[in-house]
Amino acid sequence: MADDNGSPRSATRGERLVSVLDKRLPVGSAGKEFLRKAFPDHWSFLLGEIALYSLVVLVVTGVYLTFFFDPSMAESPYTGSYVPLQGVMTSEAYASVMHISFDLRGGLLIRQMHHWGALVFVAAIGVHLLRVFFTGAFRRPREVNWTIGVTMFLLAMLEGFCGYSLPDDLLSGTGLRTAQGIMLSIPIVGTYLSFFVFGGEFPGDEIIPRLYVAHILLLPGVLLALVALHLTFVIYHKHTQWARPGRTNRNVIGKPFFPQYTAKSVGLLFTVGGVLALMGALMQINPIWTFGPYRADKVSIDSQPDWYVGFLEGALRLTPAAETNVAGHTIVWDVFLPGVVLPTALFVILYSYPFFERWITGPMPEQHLCDRPRDQPTRTALGVAAVSAYAILLLAGGQDVIALVFRIPLEVITYTLRTALFLVPFLAYHATKRACLGLQAADRRRLLEGLSTAEVRQNTDGGYQQARTLLPPAEAYRILVRAEPRPRAHGTEVWRWFRKHRLRNALSRWYFGERVEMPATAWQRRRVEAVRAGPGEADETGES
């Protein structure tokens, strides 16, 4: 652009600053590349964004609540506006939460939005992990990102438990007593660990301030750092995508980050915020005024924790009483096994699962196409069995409420759930695996016979039959383009004196042995191999 004299107009100070920065930092090129990043469009990919935006709501509401919460455990008579508790000795922490709920304009709304946001945040992470698991999106090169996601899930549960315990009411105090009992069940070091965490005998005067520091500083800081690292890996490794015509293991087809994907994502942010605001306004949660302040000699009747640790409560209730004395140390099995061993085993399995599957699969290229759950029947069956076991334990966490509402003896519910804990996952595993193989068989029939139409044809014998047509190319593509790892047999050849890898090969046969072969021509198989070829591998078809 020129000025009135025809000479180029001098750049503004802002333009010169941007130009100077762009010459020294790769802001322009990196920003342009990032803004054009392709994101596949599928509803299941929004689960991670729901978790992210729930975290945004948590941070905003949490900052607001921080201004008015007092983490002190010093006790004084309650003088707030809630008349039934006036004159009752309460801690400053409890009194400040009562002040937020009854005396601060909008305080109860913000507090309930914060609590609902925490529940949705953990739930969204859990469902997102299930989506990644069932679609195989944890495979190479995303094993590290899966580990980060599991760590975020663990930290989110710890963060939720810390926040749940801060009001110092009878319900949260009962949860802290349960946590202390779990610590004490750890052989040898349990007593020392309890004294370290609580600063002395339970409940002490330091646990709420310590949980407060962890809740507003330590855990959120680590969580936000992991979120940033997780998103960085998503951008670096590309997003997974479902098999559709044109989508291969070497490309990503979707909407650019700006403006299409950004507009949709911002809309989801406001939707999540609006839904949480409605839940906070219309659905009561954690009414601490009905529980009262915590007293060590009282236990809240029919008390249940938030859902994400409900499985732990259920495991504690279902485990039969048992203890052993060894060298002067008492091992309380009915607390140690469900309270320490079970959650430890759960997260060890979650962390190690991608590496286990890679171990029994053998060398494979990078996997950027999602699996349909039916195409990996063993993995899907294991996931459904695990979810069913979790559901039984969660149900057991409210066994006393079930007994009260449905007027069923508590002993009957306990023994029924103990039996179901072993029987239901076994049945769920086999039923799911059969269902997956049945769906594969249905896909095979559709490829062979095609789809039925509304036309009826008369054959030469005078009979009638329904006309059929071939599957649409997109549907056939979705069925045929699937990962087909074969059971491993390397290291067990008959000529070997010592047959190595027997265990791995046996697990591989169990994992990949059952599948329904799809009818495909030699040309189709070559195309499938080309589509599933990893980045950098030779492409016989010449596709890019």
Secondary structure, 3 states (H helix, E strand, C coil): CECCCCCECCCCHHHHHHHHHHHHCCHHHHHHHHHCCEECCCHHHHHHHHHHHHHHHHHHHHHHHHCCCCCCCCEEECCCCCHHHCCCEEEHHHHHHHHHHHCCCCHHHHHHHHHHHHHHHHHHHHHHHHHHHHHCCCCCCCHHHHHHHHHHHHHHHHHHHHHHHCCCEHHHHHHHHHHHHHHHCCCCCHHHHHHHHHCCCCCCCCHHHHHHHHHHHHHHHHHHHHHHHHHHHHHHHCCCECCCCCCCCCCCCCEEHHHHHHHHHHHHHHHHHHHHHHHHHHCCCCCHHHHCECCCCCCCCCCCCCHHHHHHHHHHHHCCCCEEEECCEEEEHHHHHHHHHHHHHHHHHHHHHHHHHHHHHCCCCCCCECCCHHHCHHHHHHHHHHHHHHHHHHHHCCHHHHHHHHCCCHHHHHHHHHHHHHHHHHHHHHHHHHHHHHHHHHHHHHHHHCEEEEEEEECCCCCEEEEEECCCHHHHHHHHCCCCCCCCCCCCCCCCCCCCCHHHHHHHHHHHCCCCCCCCCHHHHHHHHHHHCCCCCCCCCCCC
